[in-house]
Amino acid sequence: MAFFKRELGPVESFESALKRKRAARQKMAERLNLTEKLLEEQRAAARRLAVAGATHGQLDRAEAKMRSVEDRARGQRAELDELDEQIASTERALAEAVLQRDRNRLADDILALAAAIEQAVPQFNSSAVALVQASQKGVVLPPEATRFSTSVDEMRREVLSSADLICWELRSIAVRTRAGNANVALGASAEPHQRPSPETERQLIYTLSPLLWREGDEVRRVPAFTLVGLPRDLLPVALRHQHADYLSARRVQTLIQVHGSGSVQEGQGQDDPETIDLDALAAEETGGAPANVA
C-alpha cells in the first residue's frame, strides 16, 4: 500500500527548516564549548612544560597539539557564525511567508464575500420583479400603486448596478491584498460615502464634476468621480447638465476603473473653481434667483 506524504506549505517548510538549523546550532555550540575547554587545557599544559624547562621536543609536541585545537575551534566558530546567518535569513523568510499566508486568507475571504453577494443577487432580482408585477396587477391601477411599482423597479436597477460595482471592487481589493499593496482595515466599521439624513430621499450616483448643494444650513461639497447619495430633487438637474450619471452607465464603469469610486471627505473641493452649484443651476432652470453660495 502506497503512502503519500502531504506537501508542506511555505510556512511549514520554513518552520521545519528553522527548527533543524536551531538544533544544528545548539549542537555546534556544545561542540565549540568542549573544544574551547580542551584548548584551555592544552594551553595550561604547554605553560607548565615551559615553566618546568621541558625539552624542545616536548614543547614542539605541546605547541602542535595546541595549534590543532585552535584550528578546530576557529573552524567551529566559522560554522557557528554561518548557522547564525542562515537562522536569521530563515526567520526573515518565515515572517514573510506568514505575512503572505495571512494576505492570502484575507484575499480569499474578500473573494468569498464577492461570491456570496453575486449568489444573492438573482434571488433579490426575482423577488423585486415579482413585487413589481404584483403591484401592476389589476384593471385599474391607483397612482400610489404605479408610484410604488416605479420606485421598486428603480431600486432594483440601482441595487443590481451597485452589486456589480461592489463585486468588481472587492475582487480588485483581493488582488491588491494578495500582492501586498493594499491597506485593508480588519474589524473597522466601514464609513459610508455620505451619511444620508433620514428626511432626505436620495439616489446613489457618480459625479462627473465637483458639486455643491445645500441641506438646511449645511453646504455639502463632493469632488468629481465620487459615489454620493444626491437628493432626488437635484438629480434631474445634475443629469441634464452632464454633471453626474447613474452607476449602470457604461462611461461610469470606465471612470470607476480609471479614478476609483472616491470617498467624500469634509471640506474636499472647497476651493475648486470648477465646482457646480446645483441649487443655483436648478433656480436658473425654473427662472428663479440663483442661490447664494455660502
HUNOR-V655749 format. One record per pair of residues at least 24 apart in sequence whose C-alpha atoms are under 6 Angstrom apart, sorted by sequence separation. I is the first residue (numbers start at 0). J is the second residue. D is the distance in whole Angstrom. If there is no record, write none. Layout:
BEGIN
i->I j->J d->D
i->I j->J d->D
END
This chain:
BEGIN
i->41 j->65 d->5
i->203 j->227 d->6
i->203 j->228 d->4
i->202 j->228 d->5
i->201 j->228 d->5
i->202 j->229 d->5
i->201 j->229 d->5
i->201 j->230 d->4
i->202 j->231 d->6
i->38 j->68 d->6
i->200 j->230 d->6
i->201 j->231 d->5
i->200 j->231 d->6
i->208 j->242 d->5
i->226 j->260 d->6
i->207 j->242 d->5
i->225 j->260 d->5
i->207 j->243 d->5
i->225 j->261 d->4
i->206 j->243 d->4
i->34 j->72 d->6
i->205 j->243 d->6
i->205 j->244 d->6
i->204 j->244 d->6
i->204 j->245 d->5
i->204 j->246 d->6
i->31 j->75 d->6
i->222 j->268 d->6
i->113 j->166 d->5
i->109 j->173 d->6
i->210 j->274 d->5
i->209 j->274 d->5
i->210 j->275 d->5
i->211 j->276 d->5
i->212 j->277 d->6
i->212 j->278 d->6
i->106 j->173 d->4
i->106 j->176 d->6
i->192 j->262 d->6
i->106 j->177 d->6
i->192 j->263 d->5
i->102 j->176 d->6
i->103 j->177 d->5
i->102 j->177 d->5
i->13 j->93 d->5
i->10 j->96 d->5
i->160 j->247 d->5
END
